[in-house]
Amino acid sequence: MSSTPRAAAALVYRLDGVDAHHAGGTRALALRGITLHVAPGEQLALIGPSGAGKTTLLATLACAHRPEAGTFEAFGTDPWALAERERHRLRARLFLAPQTPPLPPRQRVVTAVLAARLPQWNLWQALVSLVKPRDPEAAYRALARFNLGEKLYARVDRLSGGERQRCGLARLLLSNAQALLVDEPLSALDPALSQLTLTTLQQEASARNAALVCSLHQVDLALAHFNRIVALKDGRLVFDLPRAQVTQAMIDALYLNEQPPANAPREDDLPAKLAVGACL
């Protein structure tokens, strides 16, 4: 089952029959025949067992990974038909928050968060901000929305795994992106922080009428927070449905031969080195 076609001009993303190799560089196909249409303001959860292709799909949507076949458009344009400079400008309209954010360990949190502004700055502004952050108040406000304001001037390598995740998401709030792509944002968070994180992401997407695509292992949270559920398995789209049409039998079949992730509480004080080891 695939998404209902919409007018191309109104779409943030249009994927029709897209194949893609694994984002990690292996030649095996990670996505097979994916058809997915996403309009501005839509919020959808990606679910599916490990290895289903969720991370590769997000990398493809971020224009960081070129499809092998099919039609792929972002904001009505084929990114891979553009010159490199034009594609760079297009990517400024997208924000990908990976499960393990690439934060320089010796950098201060304020500088790491303000890096989201780099597409908006010239080279001189970016260099000056490395020495004296240009807008620490904005960084603080973004961090505070994830209960992390007190870490503004901490070093990144002093953060726990969950704090690193939230620091990476605070960057998203300072971007101007119109497509927010988030990969497993809750893997190192406890239940209360998980609820806060999803609520903050959805509020931000709604405020800017941005598309939000969020991959989640926590099926219960996906069903509780998102009106549209997209399920992948073995690189194929299994269903793309409104939440009310997703049944327990569908979930059971999706995770057949794999236990659905437990809903047990997670600790937010995971050592950062363990979070770094959680490969995408």
N, C-alpha and C positions, 0 to 999 in steps of 0.2 A: 504494500500500500504506500503511495507517495503523496506528497503535498498537492493540494489543489492548485492548478496553474493560475497565475495572476498576470495582470498586464505588465509587460516587461519594463515599461518606463517607471512603474511604481516599485520595482524590486530593488532591494539591496543586493541579493544574491539570486542567481538563476543557475542551477546545475541540472543538466539533462544528460543522463547516461554517462556520468563521469567515472573513469577509471583512474586510479593513482597508485603508485608504488609506495612502500613504507617511507615515512618521513626520515627514518634513520639511514636510508640509502640502499637497502637491499632491493633486489630486482623483483621480489615477489609482490603481487598486487595486494594492497591493503584495502582499496576501495574498488568495488565492482558495480558498474551501472547505477551509480547514485543519481537520483533525481530529487531535487530539493529546491523549493522556492521560499525565499524569506523576504518579507516586506518591512519597511521602516516601522519601528515600534513593536515588532513581534518579539516575543520572548519564548524561547524553546529550550527544553532540556534534552541532551543527548544521553541515552542510557544504553547499556549493553555490557556483556562480559568483557573481561580483560582480553586485549588483542582484537577487539571488534572493529577497530579502525577509527575510533573517536578522535584520538590525537592527530592522526593523519588528516582527517576531515577538517579539523580546526586549522591545521597548518595550511591546508589548501585554501580555506576561506580567508586566511590571513595573507594570501598571495605570497607565501614563503615556500610553497611546494607546488610545482607545476604538474597539472594533470597529464595523464598519458593519452586519454581519449575522452570524447564527449564534448559538451558545450559547458563552459564555465564563464560567467559574467559577474562582475562586481560593480554595482552602481551603473549597470547598463553597458559596461565596457569589458572587453576581453583583456585582462591585465597583461597577458603574455604576447599580445600584439602591439603593445606600447613600447616606446623607447624607454631605456632604463630610468632616465630622469622623470618621465611621466609616470612610470610605474612607482617610483619612489613617492611622488606626490599622492598617488592613489593610496599607497600604504599608510600615509598620514591620516587617512580617514578611517583606518582600522586599528584596533588594539587587541593584541593577543597576550593574555596573561597565562603563562605556562604553569604547570603544577609546581615546578621548582623554578622560581624566578631567577634570572641571571643577574644577581646583584653583586657587584665587586665587594669582596669580603672586608677590605680595609676602608671602604668608603663610609661616610656618615649617612645615616638614614635620610636626613634632609636632602642631601645631594642625590641619593639614589632615587628618591621620590620625584624630585624636580627634573630628573632626566626625562620624564614624560613630556616635558615642554621642549625638548630638543628640536622636534620638527617645526616648532614655531619660532625658534631663535636663529640668528645668524651665528657664524663661527665665533665672533668676538664675544657675543653675549654668553654663549655656551662656555667659553674658556673662563670668563670672569666669574660665572656661577660656580665653577669648580673651586675657586678660591674663597669667594664670598657668595653664598646662596642668594639668588636674586629675589626670591619670594618665599621666605621661610614660613610666613603666616599661612600661605596657601597650602604648603606641605603639612603644616600642623593640622589645619582643618581637615584635610584628606585623611590623615592618620587617625584623627580623633573619631571619625565616623566608623572606624574599625576598632575603637578602644585601644589605640596605640599612640596617642599623642605624646605620652611621656617618653617615648623612645626617639623623639625628633633628632637629638644629637648623639644618639648611641651609634656605635660602630656596627655595621651589618653582621660581622662575624660574632658579635655578642648576642645576637637574636636567637631565639628558639626556632624550631621548624615552623610552628604556627605563626609566629611573629614575622618570619620571612615571607610566608604566604600573604599575610595581610599587608605587609609593606609593598609587595608587588601589586596588590589590588589597589592600594592607595594611589599608585602611579596612574592607574586607569582613570581615576577621578579627575586627574589634572590634564588628561588628554582631551583633544577635541574630536575624538573618534565618533563616528556614526554607526559603527559595527563593533560590538564588544564581544570578544571571543575568550571564554574562560575555561581552562582545563583543570578539572578536579580541584576546586578551590577549598575544599573542606577536609582534605585528607589528614591534616594535622590539627584539626580544631575540635574542641569539645562541643556538645550539643547546643549550648547557649550561644557560643560564638558562631557556630554554623548557621543558626537562625538569623543572627545579626548580619552576617556576611551576605547571605542570599537576599535579605530584605534591602540592604544597602545597595547591592548591585542592581536589583530590580527598580528601586527608586531612582537611581541615577539614569538607568536606561529610559525610564518613563519620562524623566525631566527633560531629556534631550531628544526624545522620540527616536532613540537609537535601537537597532536590532541587538538582541542579546542571545547568544548561543552559549550554553553552559553545559559541559559534560559532567556527569555526576555518577558516582558509584552508589550513592544513597538513594535507592529507588523511592523510599517513603518521602524523602524531602523533595525529590523531583515532582512527585504527584501532588504534594502539598503546596508547592510554590509556583508551578508552571502550568499554564493552560494548554500548552502544546508539547507533546512528548514524541520524540523521534528515537526509534530503537534501531541499533545496528548489531549485526552478528556476522562474523566471518566476512567482514567487508561489504556486506549487503544491507540495504535498508529493509528492515523487517516490517515496521509500521511507522506511520507518521499520522498521529491522531490527536483530536482534542482529549484532554485528560479524562473527561467523563466517559469516553468510549474505550478506555484501556481497562481490560479486565485482569483479574488475578491469573486466569488461565494463560493469557498472553505473556504475562511476566514470567510465569513458571516455564513456559516453552522457551522464552528468550534465554533464560539462565539454565536450561537443561544441561546436565552434566557439569554444571558449576554452581556452587552454593551462592545464592544472592548475598551481597555484603551484609554482615550482621549490623544491627542498629546499636551495638554496644557503644557506650561513651568512649571518645578518644581523648588523649591528653594533649593539651596545648603546649606542654613544656618538653616536647620531643627535642633532643639535641639537634642543632642545625646540621651537623654532619650526617645524621640519619635522613633528614629531609632532602639533603643534597643527593644522597644515594638513591632516592626514589626516582628512578629514571622515567622520562616521559614515554 
